[in-house]
């Protein structure tokens, strides 16, 4: 599947005392890209919760910080599905500034039944929508 990209501007609130992007904010940027990827596929998380009774939660993150982002940088945050499971999706994500990789992660999200907070099979409509574009 081709990587989905989402633009993010670095605001002052995203930086630490050293003037660089605070490390945890890269995860926030990546979360936004995954959410927007889902939205671009025609799925809103609030509707999935209300209509399907499911939510997606992060199970595992493996992140490598390579170079600092700075205030006012215009970043591109990618989200690419690299593996499907019955109840999980594995993403490869990068935060880029002028084609320079600032951070790279592999993130596993799991589909949960919202009432029981137990793993739930990913709806066929979601797998079909994203496998069509791969």
N, C-alpha and C positions, 0 to 999 in steps of 0.2 A: 504494500500500500504506500502511496506517495505521502510524504509528511504534510500535515496540516500546519500552517504558520499563522501566528497571531502577533500583531504589533503591540509592544508595551513601551511606554515612556517611563524613564526612571524619575520619580519625584523626590524631593528633598526628604520626605517621610520614609522613603525606601532605603535611605543611606544610614550608615552608622557614624560614630564620632570621627572616624578616619575619612569620611567623605566617599566611601564606596558602598555598593549595595550590601546590605546586611544579609548574611548567608541564608537565613531562613526565608527571605523574600524571594529567592529563586524558586523555592517550592510553591509559593503563592502564585508567581508568574506561570509556572507549569500547570498548576490547578486551573487557572483561567484558560489556558490554551486547550486543555482537555475538555473543559466545559463548553467552550466555543466550538470545538470540533464536534461534540455531541449535538449542539444546537444547529450547526451547519448541516448535520445529517438528518435534521427534522425532529430531534428529541429534546424536550425541555425537562430538566431534572425535577422540577416541581410537579409536572404532569405525570412523570414516571412514578413518582411517589404516590400521588393521588389516584391515578388510574390503574397502575400495575402493582402498586404496593411494594415497590423496590427502590433501593438507593444504591449508589456506588460509593465504596469507601476504600481508602488507601490501605493496603496490607503491608507493602514492603517498598522501601526506597533505597536505591544504591546510587549515590550522587558523587560526582567528581567535580570539584571547583578548580578551574584552570586559570582564570584571569579576572580581575575585578571590573565590575560595571561601575559607572560613576553617574552622579547627578546629571540629569537632562539627556542621558544617552537614549537613543531610539533603538530598542531591541526587537529582535524577531524570536519568538518562542515557538518551537516546533513540537508536534506531537505525532508520533508514528506508531501504529499498532504493529508489534513484532510477533505476538503470539496470542492465540485464543485458547481459553479453557472452557469447560462447561459453565463455570461460575466466575471466571476471572479473565481479565485482559491485561496483557503486558505491553507497556508503552516504552519507547525510546524517545527521550525528549532532550532538546538542546536549547540553550539560550545563547543567541548570537548577537554580536555587535559588529557591523561592517564585515560580515562573514568570518569573524574571529569567534571561536567557541569560548564562552565565559564559564559555562557549566553544562554538564551532560549527566543525564540520569536514566536509570531504568526503574520504572515504577509499575507495580502490580496493583491493580484495583480489583475489588471483589464486589459482585452483585449480592446484595442482602435483601431478605424479606424484612421489610420495615417493622412488622409486628413482632417477629420473633428474633430479629437480629441474627439470623442464621443464613448461611449461603443459599442462594437461590439461582436456578439456571438463568442465564442471560436470555432475555426474550428473543425469539427467532427474528422478529422485525428489526432488532438492532444488529444482530450478526449479519443478516442479509443486506441491510443498508450499507454496512461498512465493508463487507466482503465484495460487494458489487464494484466498489471503486478501487479495489486492490489489484 
